[in-house]
Amino acid sequence: MADYIDLHVHSNASDGTFTPEELVAYAEAKGLYAFALTDHDSIDGLSAAYAAKAKLHAAVRIIPGVELSCRYAIADISFDVHIVGLGVDYRSASFVGQLQECRRIREERNSKMIRRMQEAGFSITEEEIRALYPGAAVTRAHYARFLADHGYVATKEEAFQKYLNPGCPCYVPRRLLTPKEGISLILGAGGHPVLAHPMLYTKLNRAQIDALTAELAACGAEGIEVYYSTYSEEETAFVKSLAEKYHLFPSGGSDFHGSNKPDIDLMTGKGNLRIPKELYPFPFSKEDE
C-alpha cells in the first residue's frame, strides 16, 4: 500500500462524476493510503463510501470531509472562497441541519438559474436536471455539462463564459456563508478547516492572499492547501511560506472531479502530486480502525 494521501476529492454527491463506491474502488486500485471526500456543501456521499469500503474490504482510509462555499469581501472585491473541512462528524444533527439549509439556498438559486436559461431559449427543466444528476448538490458545472451535452455550446468552458459566470445572462448570485461562519461550522462538527487553493483566487494579489490567510487563521482555520496540481513551484513556495507564517498545516489534494476535470487524476493531479500520509496531522476516522 502506498503512503500517499489526497485531501481534496469530489464524488457525484456534488459535481464529480464518480459515485462514492467508484471512488473507493479507484482509490484502492491506485494504492492510495487515504482520501478525503470533500463534496461541495454536502456529506451525502460519505455513508455510501464507508459502505463500499466495508463491502470491498478495502484498505484505503476515508477522511470524512466537506468543501464549503463562502463569500469573502475585501476593499471593493467580493468573490467565493472555499473552505475544506477535514475529519468532520458527518452524523452530527446540528452540522447536517446547517448543511441542509445551505442546500436549500442553493436549490432556490438553481430554480432561478433554470428560469433564466429557459428565457434564454434553452430547453431545460428542474425535473430533467434531477433525473440526470440524482441526489447531487447541483452546481453551475452541472448546467455547463448539460449545455455542452445538448449542443447549445461547444464546451463547458464556453457555457461558463457565455451564460453561467457572474455578469452573464443566466447567472444568479446566491447567499453564502462568510469564511468565518464556514470555519465555525466545521469546528463545531469537530473538523479541521482548511483554506482551499488560495492561488486560484485570481482577483487577489499576493498581499491580499496573505491578508485573507491571516484573517482565516485568526478565525480558527488550521490548514491551507500548499500542494495543488495547478500551482507552479513558485506558487507552492509562496503558499508554504503562508502556512509557516500563520502556523497552518500544509494540506494538499488533487481536487479530483472525474470526467468533469479530465486532466486531473486522483492522488497525482496533473501528474505532479505526491502527498505523503505524514502531511495529515490528525487521527484518521475511527471507522477505518
N, C-alpha and C positions, 0 to 999 in steps of 0.2 A: 504494500500500500504506500503510495507516495505521500510525502509530508507537506503537500501543498493545500491551500485553502482558497476559497473565493467568497468574499464577504459582501457581494452585491449581485443578486441573481433574481430574475423575474420569471414567473410562470403565466399561464393563461388565466389565472385569477386576476391579473391586471392586463398588461399589454405585451406579455411574452406569448410565444406560440407553443411552447412545450407544456403539457399538463404536468402537475406536480409529480405524478407517477413516472412520466417520461424523464423528468429532470433527475429523479433519484436513480433511475436505471442508467442514465447517461453519465451522471457523476460517478457512479460505481464503475462503469466500464472504463472511464478515464483514469481511475485510480485516485480520485480526489479524496483527501483526508476529511474535509468538511466543507459545506457551503451554507451560506445564509440565504434563506428565501425571503426576499425583501420586496414584495409586491407593493404597488402604489396604493397607499391608503387602505390596504386590505391584508388580513391574515387568513383569508378564506382557504388558501391552498395548503396550510400547514398540516391540518388533520390528515388530508389525503397523502401528503408527503410522508408523514410518520407511518401511516398505514402501509404505504408502498415499501418503505424501508423494512418493516416487520415481515411483510409477505415475501420479499426478495431475500431476506436475511442479509441485507446489505450492511457492509462495514462503514460506509460513508456516514459521517455525523451531520446532523441538520441543526443549524442555529436558527431559532425562530426569530424572524425579523419583519420589518415593515419599512417602507420609504414614504415619508410624509411630505406632501406638497405644502409649502408655506410661502407667504408673501412678505418680501423684505423691501424696505424703503430706505434710501439714503440720499440726502440732498433732494434733487428732483427726479431721482431714478426709482422706479418700482418694478419688481420682477419676481419670478418664482425662484425660491431656494429650496433644495431638497435636504431633508434630514433623515438619515437612515437610523433606525433603531435596531440594535442587535441584542439578542438574548431576552426579548420581551416575554412577559407572561401572557400568551395569546388566549388564555382561558379566563383572564380577569374580566369580570362582568362590567366594571367601570370602563376599562380600556375598549372592550368590544362595543359598548354603547356609544362611546365617543367616536369610534371609527365609523359606526353606522350613521351617525349624524354627518360626518364628513362625506359619506357616500350619498346620503340624501341630498346634500347640497350639490354634489357632483351630478346627480341624476336630474335635478332641476335645471342645471346649466346645460346638460345634454339635450333635454327636451327643447330648450330654446335654440340650440345649435341645429337640431334637426329641422325645426321650423324654418330657420334661415336657409338651410340647404334646399329645402323644398321650394322656398321662394326664389332661390337662385336657379331652379329648374331641374334639380336632381330628384330622381325617383327613389326615395328613401323613407323608411318609417321606423319608429321605435321598435315595433314588433319584429321587423326584419333584422335589426341590429341585435336584439336579444336572442333571436334564433341563431344568428351567425356566431355570436360570442356568448354562449350561455354561462351565466354565473360570473362573468368578468366585470371588473370595475372599468367601465368603458371610458377610454381616453380619446384625445384627438388622433392618436396613432391608429385607432380602430377606424375612424372616419376616413383618414388618409388611405388606409388599405382598401376600404370599401370603394372610394372614388377611383383608385387605380385599378382595382379588380373589375370594375364595371365600365372601364373605358372612358371615364369622364376626364381623366388626366393620364399622362404617360407614366408618371412615377409618384410615389408617396411624397417625395420632396416637392414636386410641383403642386400637389394638393395643399401642402402647408403654405407654400409661398403665395399661391393664388387665393386660397379660400380660408385657411384654418389658423394662420398666425395672427397675432394682435394687429389690428388695423385692417384686416381682410374682411370681406363681406359676410362670412359665416362664423366669424369668431365671436364668442361671448365670454367675457371675463367671469370668474367665479370667486366667491368669498372664500378666502383661505385662512388657515391658522397663521399667526405670526411665528417666526422661528422660536421665540421664547415659549409660546404656547405648545409648539410641537415638541420641544425639548422636555417641557414639563409633563406632557402626555406620556412620552417614552419613559422618563424617570419614574413616573407614577406606576408604570407597568413593570418596574424592575429592570428596565432595559438600559442600554448604553447608547446615548445619542452621538451620531457621527455626522459632521458636515460632509455632504456628498459632493464629489467632483467640483471643487471650487474654481478650477481653471476653465470650466465651461461657462462661468458667469461673465460673459464677454463684455457686458455693459460696465464692468468694474475694472479699474486699473489696479496695479499691484498694491498701492497704498490702501485702496478701498477694500480689497480682498483681505488685507491684514486687519483692517478695522472690523470687517464682518467677523473674522475669526476671533478677534479679541472679544467682541460683543457676545458671541455664542459661547465662548469659553466661560465668560462671566455668568452666563445663564445656566451653566451646568453641562455643556457639551463635553464629551470625554474623548472624542476622536475626530480625525479628519482624514479624508481619502488622499493619501500620499501616492498610492500606486494605482494607476488608472491607465488603460491602454492607449488613450489618445494623447496623453501627456508627452511632451518632449523631455529629454534628460534634464534640461534646464528648468522646466516647469516642475518636474518631480523634485528637484533640489530645492526650489523655492517653497513648495508646499511642505516638504520635510522640515525646512527651517521654521515654518509657522508652527508645526507640531511641536518642535523643540521649544520654541519661544513661549508657547501658551500651555505647555505640559499636556498635550493631547497624544493619545496613542495613534501610531501611523497605520490607519486602516487601508484597505485596498480591495478592488474587485473588478470583475470583467464588465459588469452591467449587462450581463447576458440576457437577450430577448428572443433567442431562437432566430427564425427567419425574418423577424422584423428588423434585426440588425445582423444581416448575414455575414458581415466581415468580422464579427466579434464572437469568439468561441468561449465556452465555459472553461474556466481555470486559466486559459492562456490569453484571452482577449484577442488582440490583433497579432498574437504570437510573441509578444514581448513581456508577458506577465508570468511571474513565478513567485507566489506569495507563500512564504514558509508558515507552517502552523504556529510557530512560536510568536508570530506577529499578534495573534489574538490573545490578550492578556487575561481573559475571563474564563470561568468554567464553561464547558460545553453543556448542552441540555441534559438533564437527568434522564430523559427518555433514551439517550444514547448510552447510558451506563449498562 
